[in-house]
Amino acid sequence: MTGSFDAPVPNVAPGGAPVPNAPSPDNAFDAPTVIRTKRDGGALPNEAIDWVIDAYTHGRVADAQMSALLMAIFLRGMTGAEIARWTAAMIDSGERLDFTNLRSMDGTPLALVDKHSTGGVGDKITIPLVPVIMACGGAVPQAAGRGLGHTGGTLDKLESIPGFTGELTKAQIRQQLCDLGAAIFAAGELAPADRKIYALRDVTATTESLPLIASSIMSKKIAEGTRALVLDCKVGSGAFLATEAESRELARTMVDLGTEHGLTTRALLTDMEVPLGRTVGNAIEVVESLEVLAGGGPDDVVELTLALAREYGVRVGAHPAYPDLVGFGRRSMNLSGDELIATLRYQVAALDGMAACAGLLLDYVKPHGALYNDMMRDAAIRDAVLTALAGFHRPLKLMLLATAAADEHREEAARHGVELLFEAFADRCYDDDGHLLSRREPGAVHDRERMLEQVESLVRDRAVTTASGRRLPLDADTLCVHGDNEEGVRAIREIRERIGERTPEQTADA
């Protein structure tokens, strides 16, 4: 059974009181009929959608009536045509911004792009992403939302910053886009119907409705004036839609809505089975976002490392790698010998200057990641590394992994006039060949107790126990403990306390 618009119910409540949604004289629609049609599984005509959105925006439909309609939509769903018309009606309830005539400071048209996430626990990606887009030459006009359900919105997060306001005038938005490359602002007069419906959804258990999610997001994004949009559709227990099928349907619906309105739209499905990042909560999520933009911590990583070195009186070494920015030096690169020498000298010289600014002297070089592993396996790469160090303006030691081939490596280094340091790893497991067990293998990284046991074995017996249980002799000058933070310092302190019980002769070689 479906509803009908042929016979509207009288707009009089029991006792003769007027109903607050009385239709206009030339209008055949009223809220109870619209509600009944959707409640009974019918499709709402375009004219009915236009009417109910306009009437609710201007107060002719009560909150209770719109709440009933939202629940009916939640239970019965909407066709694609209904969602499209509902979205268009919400866009038409307010103004639509136009930034097509804006130019950047160099006179080129602004590349207007935006991103939106469907939300999840700890989802703070907008905050670090917007500066990245700006750095790449894009401009971001973002009508940001507030919290819905169990997640905080971008405005909620940013308003935890004292003095921040998202209440920007159109002139301010235009100026920021031109001067800065971004403006994050409250929707204001953009899709005001959505603002009212958005608040109702949060208190009527209708936040998870796919049609309402799609129309809410896309009405604001189409109205805000962006030219391209990337949608981050969350999937998992921490998202509004828990299954991949639901999230995929939502993504497809929103892409279709954007395309219909001339907005280039792409969507990604991303995991929300666990919280994003290490923090959940508006203010602390902002802090974590700033840490990401700062290079992974509240202070620059290099500055923090040098500060800790100065505080704890340790020697400073350079950690050069392949110029693999995306993989953080963890991927091998096919560089010629000359290319490798050039990049190593550049990196070592840069850190040497940073250390000098902190009143420290660079003492040794230990290649990082894939370069370290390749160097240990390939004599040609080892020769390039030695050549780079030999040409430096003052002597620097090279750190190699302690293996059975130590004597061979000493002969290679002597030909270049470079002194070697051999290291053993305190917190990594070894294979029977004396190489580090791959991090992909179980037990590759030791816990605290196992790390301390291995340190004692290296000091006492000059040997480690491999993954297979074999005793492997290792003659090392130094121990490697991972961590350039306070936790790493604490681990070093524990090791020093543990081996301090040994004789000076024993500890001097550790």
Contacts in CASP RR format, 6 or more apart in sequence:
PFRMAT RR
TARGET T0000
AUTHOR 0000-0000-0000
METHOD contacts of the structure
MODEL  1
MTGSFDAPVPNVAPGGAPVPNAPSPDNAFDAPTVIRTKRDGGALPNEAID
WVIDAYTHGRVADAQMSALLMAIFLRGMTGAEIARWTAAMIDSGERLDFT
NLRSMDGTPLALVDKHSTGGVGDKITIPLVPVIMACGGAVPQAAGRGLGH
TGGTLDKLESIPGFTGELTKAQIRQQLCDLGAAIFAAGELAPADRKIYAL
RDVTATTESLPLIASSIMSKKIAEGTRALVLDCKVGSGAFLATEAESREL
ARTMVDLGTEHGLTTRALLTDMEVPLGRTVGNAIEVVESLEVLAGGGPDD
VVELTLALAREYGVRVGAHPAYPDLVGFGRRSMNLSGDELIATLRYQVAA
LDGMAACAGLLLDYVKPHGALYNDMMRDAAIRDAVLTALAGFHRPLKLML
LATAAADEHREEAARHGVELLFEAFADRCYDDDGHLLSRREPGAVHDRER
MLEQVESLVRDRAVTTASGRRLPLDADTLCVHGDNEEGVRAIREIRERIG
ERTPEQTADA
1 40 0 8 1.000
2 37 0 8 1.000
2 40 0 8 1.000
2 41 0 8 1.000
2 42 0 8 1.000
3 33 0 8 1.000
3 36 0 8 1.000
3 37 0 8 1.000
3 40 0 8 1.000
3 41 0 8 1.000
3 42 0 8 1.000
4 33 0 8 1.000
4 37 0 8 1.000
5 28 0 8 1.000
5 29 0 8 1.000
5 33 0 8 1.000
5 37 0 8 1.000
5 45 0 8 1.000
5 48 0 8 1.000
8 23 0 8 1.000
8 28 0 8 1.000
8 29 0 8 1.000
8 30 0 8 1.000
8 32 0 8 1.000
8 33 0 8 1.000
9 30 0 8 1.000
9 32 0 8 1.000
9 33 0 8 1.000
11 18 0 8 1.000
11 19 0 8 1.000
11 21 0 8 1.000
11 22 0 8 1.000
11 23 0 8 1.000
11 30 0 8 1.000
12 18 0 8 1.000
12 19 0 8 1.000
13 19 0 8 1.000
19 30 0 8 1.000
19 31 0 8 1.000
20 59 0 8 1.000
20 60 0 8 1.000
20 61 0 8 1.000
20 62 0 8 1.000
21 30 0 8 1.000
21 31 0 8 1.000
21 55 0 8 1.000
21 60 0 8 1.000
21 61 0 8 1.000
21 62 0 8 1.000
21 65 0 8 1.000
22 30 0 8 1.000
22 60 0 8 1.000
23 29 0 8 1.000
23 30 0 8 1.000
23 51 0 8 1.000
27 51 0 8 1.000
29 47 0 8 1.000
29 48 0 8 1.000
29 51 0 8 1.000
29 52 0 8 1.000
29 55 0 8 1.000
31 52 0 8 1.000
31 55 0 8 1.000
31 61 0 8 1.000
31 62 0 8 1.000
31 65 0 8 1.000
31 66 0 8 1.000
31 69 0 8 1.000
32 65 0 8 1.000
34 44 0 8 1.000
34 48 0 8 1.000
34 51 0 8 1.000
34 52 0 8 1.000
34 69 0 8 1.000
35 65 0 8 1.000
35 68 0 8 1.000
35 69 0 8 1.000
35 72 0 8 1.000
37 43 0 8 1.000
37 44 0 8 1.000
37 48 0 8 1.000
38 44 0 8 1.000
38 69 0 8 1.000
38 72 0 8 1.000
38 73 0 8 1.000
38 76 0 8 1.000
39 68 0 8 1.000
39 72 0 8 1.000
39 75 0 8 1.000
39 76 0 8 1.000
41 72 0 8 1.000
41 76 0 8 1.000
42 76 0 8 1.000
43 78 0 8 1.000
43 79 0 8 1.000
43 81 0 8 1.000
43 82 0 8 1.000
44 52 0 8 1.000
44 78 0 8 1.000
44 82 0 8 1.000
44 85 0 8 1.000
46 85 0 8 1.000
49 82 0 8 1.000
49 85 0 8 1.000
49 86 0 8 1.000
49 89 0 8 1.000
50 85 0 8 1.000
50 89 0 8 1.000
50 92 0 8 1.000
52 61 0 8 1.000
52 66 0 8 1.000
52 69 0 8 1.000
53 86 0 8 1.000
53 89 0 8 1.000
53 90 0 8 1.000
53 92 0 8 1.000
53 93 0 8 1.000
53 193 0 8 1.000
54 89 0 8 1.000
54 93 0 8 1.000
54 193 0 8 1.000
55 61 0 8 1.000
56 65 0 8 1.000
56 66 0 8 1.000
56 193 0 8 1.000
56 196 0 8 1.000
56 197 0 8 1.000
57 93 0 8 1.000
57 192 0 8 1.000
57 193 0 8 1.000
57 196 0 8 1.000
63 200 0 8 1.000
66 196 0 8 1.000
66 197 0 8 1.000
66 200 0 8 1.000
67 200 0 8 1.000
67 204 0 8 1.000
70 197 0 8 1.000
70 200 0 8 1.000
70 201 0 8 1.000
70 204 0 8 1.000
70 206 0 8 1.000
70 209 0 8 1.000
70 212 0 8 1.000
71 204 0 8 1.000
71 205 0 8 1.000
71 206 0 8 1.000
73 206 0 8 1.000
73 209 0 8 1.000
73 211 0 8 1.000
73 212 0 8 1.000
74 205 0 8 1.000
74 206 0 8 1.000
74 208 0 8 1.000
74 209 0 8 1.000
74 212 0 8 1.000
77 209 0 8 1.000
77 210 0 8 1.000
77 211 0 8 1.000
78 86 0 8 1.000
78 211 0 8 1.000
80 253 0 8 1.000
80 256 0 8 1.000
82 211 0 8 1.000
83 211 0 8 1.000
83 214 0 8 1.000
83 215 0 8 1.000
83 253 0 8 1.000
83 257 0 8 1.000
84 256 0 8 1.000
84 257 0 8 1.000
84 260 0 8 1.000
86 211 0 8 1.000
86 215 0 8 1.000
87 214 0 8 1.000
87 215 0 8 1.000
87 218 0 8 1.000
87 219 0 8 1.000
87 222 0 8 1.000
87 257 0 8 1.000
88 261 0 8 1.000
89 193 0 8 1.000
90 191 0 8 1.000
90 193 0 8 1.000
90 194 0 8 1.000
90 197 0 8 1.000
90 215 0 8 1.000
90 216 0 8 1.000
90 219 0 8 1.000
91 191 0 8 1.000
91 219 0 8 1.000
91 222 0 8 1.000
91 223 0 8 1.000
91 261 0 8 1.000
93 191 0 8 1.000
93 192 0 8 1.000
93 193 0 8 1.000
93 194 0 8 1.000
94 189 0 8 1.000
94 190 0 8 1.000
94 191 0 8 1.000
94 192 0 8 1.000
94 193 0 8 1.000
94 223 0 8 1.000
95 189 0 8 1.000
95 190 0 8 1.000
95 223 0 8 1.000
96 190 0 8 1.000
96 222 0 8 1.000
96 223 0 8 1.000
96 225 0 8 1.000
97 141 0 8 1.000
97 170 0 8 1.000
97 173 0 8 1.000
97 190 0 8 1.000
97 223 0 8 1.000
97 224 0 8 1.000
97 225 0 8 1.000
98 225 0 8 1.000
99 110 0 8 1.000
99 112 0 8 1.000
99 141 0 8 1.000
99 174 0 8 1.000
99 177 0 8 1.000
99 225 0 8 1.000
100 109 0 8 1.000
100 227 0 8 1.000
102 109 0 8 1.000
102 110 0 8 1.000
102 112 0 8 1.000
102 139 0 8 1.000
102 174 0 8 1.000
102 177 0 8 1.000
102 178 0 8 1.000
103 109 0 8 1.000
103 110 0 8 1.000
103 178 0 8 1.000
104 110 0 8 1.000
104 137 0 8 1.000
104 139 0 8 1.000
104 178 0 8 1.000
104 181 0 8 1.000
105 178 0 8 1.000
105 179 0 8 1.000
110 138 0 8 1.000
110 139 0 8 1.000
110 177 0 8 1.000
110 178 0 8 1.000
110 181 0 8 1.000
111 137 0 8 1.000
111 138 0 8 1.000
111 139 0 8 1.000
111 227 0 8 1.000
111 228 0 8 1.000
112 138 0 8 1.000
112 139 0 8 1.000
112 140 0 8 1.000
112 141 0 8 1.000
112 177 0 8 1.000
112 225 0 8 1.000
112 226 0 8 1.000
112 227 0 8 1.000
112 228 0 8 1.000
113 133 0 8 1.000
113 138 0 8 1.000
113 139 0 8 1.000
113 140 0 8 1.000
113 226 0 8 1.000
113 227 0 8 1.000
113 228 0 8 1.000
113 229 0 8 1.000
113 230 0 8 1.000
114 140 0 8 1.000
114 141 0 8 1.000
114 142 0 8 1.000
114 221 0 8 1.000
114 224 0 8 1.000
114 226 0 8 1.000
114 228 0 8 1.000
114 229 0 8 1.000
114 230 0 8 1.000
115 125 0 8 1.000
115 126 0 8 1.000
115 129 0 8 1.000
115 130 0 8 1.000
115 133 0 8 1.000
115 140 0 8 1.000
115 142 0 8 1.000
115 229 0 8 1.000
115 230 0 8 1.000
115 231 0 8 1.000
115 232 0 8 1.000
116 217 0 8 1.000
116 221 0 8 1.000
116 229 0 8 1.000
116 230 0 8 1.000
116 231 0 8 1.000
116 232 0 8 1.000
117 123 0 8 1.000
117 125 0 8 1.000
117 126 0 8 1.000
117 231 0 8 1.000
117 232 0 8 1.000
117 234 0 8 1.000
118 213 0 8 1.000
118 217 0 8 1.000
118 231 0 8 1.000
118 232 0 8 1.000
118 233 0 8 1.000
118 234 0 8 1.000
118 239 0 8 1.000
118 240 0 8 1.000
118 241 0 8 1.000
118 247 0 8 1.000
118 250 0 8 1.000
119 151 0 8 1.000
119 153 0 8 1.000
119 232 0 8 1.000
119 234 0 8 1.000
119 239 0 8 1.000
119 240 0 8 1.000
119 272 0 8 1.000
120 150 0 8 1.000
120 151 0 8 1.000
120 234 0 8 1.000
120 238 0 8 1.000
120 239 0 8 1.000
120 240 0 8 1.000
120 272 0 8 1.000
120 275 0 8 1.000
120 276 0 8 1.000
121 150 0 8 1.000
121 151 0 8 1.000
121 238 0 8 1.000
121 272 0 8 1.000
121 275 0 8 1.000
121 276 0 8 1.000
121 280 0 8 1.000
122 151 0 8 1.000
122 275 0 8 1.000
122 276 0 8 1.000
122 277 0 8 1.000
122 279 0 8 1.000
122 280 0 8 1.000
122 281 0 8 1.000
122 285 0 8 1.000
123 151 0 8 1.000
123 234 0 8 1.000
123 272 0 8 1.000
123 276 0 8 1.000
124 157 0 8 1.000
124 276 0 8 1.000
124 277 0 8 1.000
124 279 0 8 1.000
124 285 0 8 1.000
124 286 0 8 1.000
124 288 0 8 1.000
124 289 0 8 1.000
125 232 0 8 1.000
125 276 0 8 1.000
126 142 0 8 1.000
126 144 0 8 1.000
126 154 0 8 1.000
126 184 0 8 1.000
127 154 0 8 1.000
127 157 0 8 1.000
127 158 0 8 1.000
127 285 0 8 1.000
127 286 0 8 1.000
127 289 0 8 1.000
127 290 0 8 1.000
128 289 0 8 1.000
128 290 0 8 1.000
128 292 0 8 1.000
128 293 0 8 1.000
130 140 0 8 1.000
130 142 0 8 1.000
130 182 0 8 1.000
130 184 0 8 1.000
131 182 0 8 1.000
131 293 0 8 1.000
133 139 0 8 1.000
133 140 0 8 1.000
133 182 0 8 1.000
134 140 0 8 1.000
134 180 0 8 1.000
134 181 0 8 1.000
134 182 0 8 1.000
137 181 0 8 1.000
138 181 0 8 1.000
139 177 0 8 1.000
139 181 0 8 1.000
139 182 0 8 1.000
140 177 0 8 1.000
140 181 0 8 1.000
140 182 0 8 1.000
140 183 0 8 1.000
140 184 0 8 1.000
140 226 0 8 1.000
141 173 0 8 1.000
141 177 0 8 1.000
141 182 0 8 1.000
141 183 0 8 1.000
141 224 0 8 1.000
141 225 0 8 1.000
141 226 0 8 1.000
142 154 0 8 1.000
142 182 0 8 1.000
142 183 0 8 1.000
142 184 0 8 1.000
142 185 0 8 1.000
142 224 0 8 1.000
142 226 0 8 1.000
143 185 0 8 1.000
143 186 0 8 1.000
143 187 0 8 1.000
143 188 0 8 1.000
143 190 0 8 1.000
143 220 0 8 1.000
143 221 0 8 1.000
143 223 0 8 1.000
143 224 0 8 1.000
144 153 0 8 1.000
144 154 0 8 1.000
144 155 0 8 1.000
144 158 0 8 1.000
144 166 0 8 1.000
144 184 0 8 1.000
144 185 0 8 1.000
144 186 0 8 1.000
144 187 0 8 1.000
145 153 0 8 1.000
145 154 0 8 1.000
145 155 0 8 1.000
145 186 0 8 1.000
145 187 0 8 1.000
145 220 0 8 1.000
146 152 0 8 1.000
146 153 0 8 1.000
146 155 0 8 1.000
146 156 0 8 1.000
146 198 0 8 1.000
147 153 0 8 1.000
147 155 0 8 1.000
147 156 0 8 1.000
147 202 0 8 1.000
148 198 0 8 1.000
148 201 0 8 1.000
148 202 0 8 1.000
148 207 0 8 1.000
149 202 0 8 1.000
149 207 0 8 1.000
149 240 0 8 1.000
150 238 0 8 1.000
152 281 0 8 1.000
152 282 0 8 1.000
153 282 0 8 1.000
154 184 0 8 1.000
155 166 0 8 1.000
155 184 0 8 1.000
155 186 0 8 1.000
156 282 0 8 1.000
157 281 0 8 1.000
157 282 0 8 1.000
157 283 0 8 1.000
157 285 0 8 1.000
157 286 0 8 1.000
158 164 0 8 1.000
158 166 0 8 1.000
158 184 0 8 1.000
158 286 0 8 1.000
159 165 0 8 1.000
159 166 0 8 1.000
159 282 0 8 1.000
160 282 0 8 1.000
160 283 0 8 1.000
160 286 0 8 1.000
161 286 0 8 1.000
166 184 0 8 1.000
166 185 0 8 1.000
166 186 0 8 1.000
167 185 0 8 1.000
167 186 0 8 1.000
167 188 0 8 1.000
168 176 0 8 1.000
168 183 0 8 1.000
168 185 0 8 1.000
168 186 0 8 1.000
172 183 0 8 1.000
173 183 0 8 1.000
173 185 0 8 1.000
176 182 0 8 1.000
176 183 0 8 1.000
177 183 0 8 1.000
187 194 0 8 1.000
187 195 0 8 1.000
187 220 0 8 1.000
187 223 0 8 1.000
187 224 0 8 1.000
188 195 0 8 1.000
190 220 0 8 1.000
190 223 0 8 1.000
190 224 0 8 1.000
191 219 0 8 1.000
191 220 0 8 1.000
191 223 0 8 1.000
193 219 0 8 1.000
194 215 0 8 1.000
194 216 0 8 1.000
194 219 0 8 1.000
194 220 0 8 1.000
197 212 0 8 1.000
197 216 0 8 1.000
198 216 0 8 1.000
200 206 0 8 1.000
201 207 0 8 1.000
201 209 0 8 1.000
201 212 0 8 1.000
201 216 0 8 1.000
206 212 0 8 1.000
207 213 0 8 1.000
207 240 0 8 1.000
208 240 0 8 1.000
208 241 0 8 1.000
210 241 0 8 1.000
210 246 0 8 1.000
210 249 0 8 1.000
210 250 0 8 1.000
210 253 0 8 1.000
211 253 0 8 1.000
213 240 0 8 1.000
213 241 0 8 1.000
213 250 0 8 1.000
214 250 0 8 1.000
214 253 0 8 1.000
214 254 0 8 1.000
214 257 0 8 1.000
215 257 0 8 1.000
217 231 0 8 1.000
217 254 0 8 1.000
218 254 0 8 1.000
218 257 0 8 1.000
218 258 0 8 1.000
218 261 0 8 1.000
221 229 0 8 1.000
221 258 0 8 1.000
221 263 0 8 1.000
222 257 0 8 1.000
222 258 0 8 1.000
222 261 0 8 1.000
222 263 0 8 1.000
226 263 0 8 1.000
227 263 0 8 1.000
227 264 0 8 1.000
228 263 0 8 1.000
228 264 0 8 1.000
228 265 0 8 1.000
228 266 0 8 1.000
229 258 0 8 1.000
229 263 0 8 1.000
229 264 0 8 1.000
229 265 0 8 1.000
229 266 0 8 1.000
230 265 0 8 1.000
230 266 0 8 1.000
230 267 0 8 1.000
230 268 0 8 1.000
231 251 0 8 1.000
231 254 0 8 1.000
231 255 0 8 1.000
231 265 0 8 1.000
231 266 0 8 1.000
231 267 0 8 1.000
231 268 0 8 1.000
232 267 0 8 1.000
232 268 0 8 1.000
232 270 0 8 1.000
233 241 0 8 1.000
233 247 0 8 1.000
233 248 0 8 1.000
233 250 0 8 1.000
233 251 0 8 1.000
233 254 0 8 1.000
233 267 0 8 1.000
233 268 0 8 1.000
233 269 0 8 1.000
233 270 0 8 1.000
234 240 0 8 1.000
234 241 0 8 1.000
234 247 0 8 1.000
234 270 0 8 1.000
234 271 0 8 1.000
234 272 0 8 1.000
235 241 0 8 1.000
235 242 0 8 1.000
235 243 0 8 1.000
235 244 0 8 1.000
235 247 0 8 1.000
235 269 0 8 1.000
235 270 0 8 1.000
235 271 0 8 1.000
235 272 0 8 1.000
235 273 0 8 1.000
236 242 0 8 1.000
236 243 0 8 1.000
236 247 0 8 1.000
236 271 0 8 1.000
236 272 0 8 1.000
236 273 0 8 1.000
237 272 0 8 1.000
237 273 0 8 1.000
238 272 0 8 1.000
238 273 0 8 1.000
238 275 0 8 1.000
239 247 0 8 1.000
239 272 0 8 1.000
241 247 0 8 1.000
241 250 0 8 1.000
244 269 0 8 1.000
247 269 0 8 1.000
248 269 0 8 1.000
251 267 0 8 1.000
251 268 0 8 1.000
251 269 0 8 1.000
252 267 0 8 1.000
254 265 0 8 1.000
254 267 0 8 1.000
255 265 0 8 1.000
255 266 0 8 1.000
255 267 0 8 1.000
257 265 0 8 1.000
258 265 0 8 1.000
259 265 0 8 1.000
277 288 0 8 1.000
278 288 0 8 1.000
279 285 0 8 1.000
279 287 0 8 1.000
279 288 0 8 1.000
287 298 0 8 1.000
290 298 0 8 1.000
291 297 0 8 1.000
291 298 0 8 1.000
294 300 0 8 1.000
295 301 0 8 1.000
297 304 0 8 1.000
299 307 0 8 1.000
301 484 0 8 1.000
302 351 0 8 1.000
302 354 0 8 1.000
304 484 0 8 1.000
304 485 0 8 1.000
305 484 0 8 1.000
306 316 0 8 1.000
306 354 0 8 1.000
306 355 0 8 1.000
306 358 0 8 1.000
306 360 0 8 1.000
307 358 0 8 1.000
308 314 0 8 1.000
308 484 0 8 1.000
308 485 0 8 1.000
308 486 0 8 1.000
308 489 0 8 1.000
309 315 0 8 1.000
309 316 0 8 1.000
309 360 0 8 1.000
310 358 0 8 1.000
310 359 0 8 1.000
310 360 0 8 1.000
312 489 0 8 1.000
312 492 0 8 1.000
315 363 0 8 1.000
315 364 0 8 1.000
316 351 0 8 1.000
316 355 0 8 1.000
316 360 0 8 1.000
316 361 0 8 1.000
316 362 0 8 1.000
316 363 0 8 1.000
317 351 0 8 1.000
317 355 0 8 1.000
317 362 0 8 1.000
317 363 0 8 1.000
317 364 0 8 1.000
317 365 0 8 1.000
317 366 0 8 1.000
318 347 0 8 1.000
318 348 0 8 1.000
318 351 0 8 1.000
318 352 0 8 1.000
318 362 0 8 1.000
318 364 0 8 1.000
318 365 0 8 1.000
318 366 0 8 1.000
318 396 0 8 1.000
319 351 0 8 1.000
319 365 0 8 1.000
319 366 0 8 1.000
319 367 0 8 1.000
319 368 0 8 1.000
320 343 0 8 1.000
320 344 0 8 1.000
320 347 0 8 1.000
320 348 0 8 1.000
320 365 0 8 1.000
320 367 0 8 1.000
320 368 0 8 1.000
320 371 0 8 1.000
321 328 0 8 1.000
321 329 0 8 1.000
321 347 0 8 1.000
321 367 0 8 1.000
321 368 0 8 1.000
321 369 0 8 1.000
321 370 0 8 1.000
321 371 0 8 1.000
322 329 0 8 1.000
322 331 0 8 1.000
322 332 0 8 1.000
322 333 0 8 1.000
322 335 0 8 1.000
322 343 0 8 1.000
322 370 0 8 1.000
322 371 0 8 1.000
323 329 0 8 1.000
323 333 0 8 1.000
323 343 0 8 1.000
324 330 0 8 1.000
324 331 0 8 1.000
324 333 0 8 1.000
324 370 0 8 1.000
329 368 0 8 1.000
329 369 0 8 1.000
329 370 0 8 1.000
329 371 0 8 1.000
330 369 0 8 1.000
330 370 0 8 1.000
331 370 0 8 1.000
332 370 0 8 1.000
332 371 0 8 1.000
332 374 0 8 1.000
333 370 0 8 1.000
335 343 0 8 1.000
337 380 0 8 1.000
337 384 0 8 1.000
340 381 0 8 1.000
340 384 0 8 1.000
340 385 0 8 1.000
340 388 0 8 1.000
341 384 0 8 1.000
341 387 0 8 1.000
341 388 0 8 1.000
344 365 0 8 1.000
344 367 0 8 1.000
344 384 0 8 1.000
344 385 0 8 1.000
344 388 0 8 1.000
344 389 0 8 1.000
345 388 0 8 1.000
345 391 0 8 1.000
345 392 0 8 1.000
348 362 0 8 1.000
348 365 0 8 1.000
348 388 0 8 1.000
348 389 0 8 1.000
348 392 0 8 1.000
348 396 0 8 1.000
349 392 0 8 1.000
351 362 0 8 1.000
352 362 0 8 1.000
353 362 0 8 1.000
355 361 0 8 1.000
355 362 0 8 1.000
362 396 0 8 1.000
363 396 0 8 1.000
363 397 0 8 1.000
364 396 0 8 1.000
364 397 0 8 1.000
364 398 0 8 1.000
364 399 0 8 1.000
364 421 0 8 1.000
365 385 0 8 1.000
365 389 0 8 1.000
365 396 0 8 1.000
365 397 0 8 1.000
365 398 0 8 1.000
365 399 0 8 1.000
366 372 0 8 1.000
366 398 0 8 1.000
366 399 0 8 1.000
366 423 0 8 1.000
367 375 0 8 1.000
367 385 0 8 1.000
371 381 0 8 1.000
371 385 0 8 1.000
372 401 0 8 1.000
374 381 0 8 1.000
375 381 0 8 1.000
375 382 0 8 1.000
375 385 0 8 1.000
375 400 0 8 1.000
376 382 0 8 1.000
376 400 0 8 1.000
376 401 0 8 1.000
376 403 0 8 1.000
376 435 0 8 1.000
379 412 0 8 1.000
382 409 0 8 1.000
382 412 0 8 1.000
383 412 0 8 1.000
385 398 0 8 1.000
386 398 0 8 1.000
386 412 0 8 1.000
386 413 0 8 1.000
386 416 0 8 1.000
386 418 0 8 1.000
387 416 0 8 1.000
389 396 0 8 1.000
389 398 0 8 1.000
389 416 0 8 1.000
389 418 0 8 1.000
390 416 0 8 1.000
390 417 0 8 1.000
390 418 0 8 1.000
395 418 0 8 1.000
395 419 0 8 1.000
396 418 0 8 1.000
397 418 0 8 1.000
397 419 0 8 1.000
397 420 0 8 1.000
397 421 0 8 1.000
398 413 0 8 1.000
398 418 0 8 1.000
398 419 0 8 1.000
398 420 0 8 1.000
398 421 0 8 1.000
399 420 0 8 1.000
399 421 0 8 1.000
399 422 0 8 1.000
399 423 0 8 1.000
399 478 0 8 1.000
400 409 0 8 1.000
400 420 0 8 1.000
400 421 0 8 1.000
400 422 0 8 1.000
400 423 0 8 1.000
401 422 0 8 1.000
401 423 0 8 1.000
401 435 0 8 1.000
401 436 0 8 1.000
402 422 0 8 1.000
402 423 0 8 1.000
402 424 0 8 1.000
402 474 0 8 1.000
402 475 0 8 1.000
402 476 0 8 1.000
402 477 0 8 1.000
403 434 0 8 1.000
403 435 0 8 1.000
403 474 0 8 1.000
404 434 0 8 1.000
404 473 0 8 1.000
406 422 0 8 1.000
406 475 0 8 1.000
409 420 0 8 1.000
410 420 0 8 1.000
413 419 0 8 1.000
413 420 0 8 1.000
421 477 0 8 1.000
421 478 0 8 1.000
422 475 0 8 1.000
422 476 0 8 1.000
422 477 0 8 1.000
422 478 0 8 1.000
423 476 0 8 1.000
423 477 0 8 1.000
423 478 0 8 1.000
423 479 0 8 1.000
423 480 0 8 1.000
424 458 0 8 1.000
424 464 0 8 1.000
424 474 0 8 1.000
424 476 0 8 1.000
424 478 0 8 1.000
424 479 0 8 1.000
424 480 0 8 1.000
425 436 0 8 1.000
425 479 0 8 1.000
425 480 0 8 1.000
426 446 0 8 1.000
426 451 0 8 1.000
426 454 0 8 1.000
426 455 0 8 1.000
426 458 0 8 1.000
426 479 0 8 1.000
426 480 0 8 1.000
426 481 0 8 1.000
426 491 0 8 1.000
426 495 0 8 1.000
427 445 0 8 1.000
427 446 0 8 1.000
427 451 0 8 1.000
427 454 0 8 1.000
427 480 0 8 1.000
427 481 0 8 1.000
427 482 0 8 1.000
427 491 0 8 1.000
428 436 0 8 1.000
428 437 0 8 1.000
428 444 0 8 1.000
428 445 0 8 1.000
428 446 0 8 1.000
428 480 0 8 1.000
429 436 0 8 1.000
429 437 0 8 1.000
429 441 0 8 1.000
429 443 0 8 1.000
429 444 0 8 1.000
429 445 0 8 1.000
429 446 0 8 1.000
429 466 0 8 1.000
429 467 0 8 1.000
430 436 0 8 1.000
430 437 0 8 1.000
430 464 0 8 1.000
430 466 0 8 1.000
430 467 0 8 1.000
430 472 0 8 1.000
431 437 0 8 1.000
431 466 0 8 1.000
431 467 0 8 1.000
431 468 0 8 1.000
432 466 0 8 1.000
432 467 0 8 1.000
432 468 0 8 1.000
432 470 0 8 1.000
432 472 0 8 1.000
434 466 0 8 1.000
434 472 0 8 1.000
434 474 0 8 1.000
436 444 0 8 1.000
437 443 0 8 1.000
437 444 0 8 1.000
437 467 0 8 1.000
438 444 0 8 1.000
439 445 0 8 1.000
441 467 0 8 1.000
443 467 0 8 1.000
446 454 0 8 1.000
448 491 0 8 1.000
448 494 0 8 1.000
451 481 0 8 1.000
451 491 0 8 1.000
451 495 0 8 1.000
452 494 0 8 1.000
452 495 0 8 1.000
452 498 0 8 1.000
454 464 0 8 1.000
454 465 0 8 1.000
455 479 0 8 1.000
455 495 0 8 1.000
455 498 0 8 1.000
455 499 0 8 1.000
455 510 0 8 1.000
456 498 0 8 1.000
456 499 0 8 1.000
457 463 0 8 1.000
457 464 0 8 1.000
457 465 0 8 1.000
458 464 0 8 1.000
458 474 0 8 1.000
458 476 0 8 1.000
458 479 0 8 1.000
458 510 0 8 1.000
459 499 0 8 1.000
459 502 0 8 1.000
459 506 0 8 1.000
459 507 0 8 1.000
459 509 0 8 1.000
459 510 0 8 1.000
460 502 0 8 1.000
460 506 0 8 1.000
461 471 0 8 1.000
462 473 0 8 1.000
462 474 0 8 1.000
462 475 0 8 1.000
462 476 0 8 1.000
462 509 0 8 1.000
463 471 0 8 1.000
463 472 0 8 1.000
463 473 0 8 1.000
463 474 0 8 1.000
464 471 0 8 1.000
464 472 0 8 1.000
464 474 0 8 1.000
465 471 0 8 1.000
465 472 0 8 1.000
466 472 0 8 1.000
475 509 0 8 1.000
476 509 0 8 1.000
476 510 0 8 1.000
477 509 0 8 1.000
478 510 0 8 1.000
479 495 0 8 1.000
479 510 0 8 1.000
481 488 0 8 1.000
481 491 0 8 1.000
481 492 0 8 1.000
481 495 0 8 1.000
482 488 0 8 1.000
483 491 0 8 1.000
499 506 0 8 1.000
499 507 0 8 1.000
499 510 0 8 1.000
500 507 0 8 1.000
502 510 0 8 1.000
END
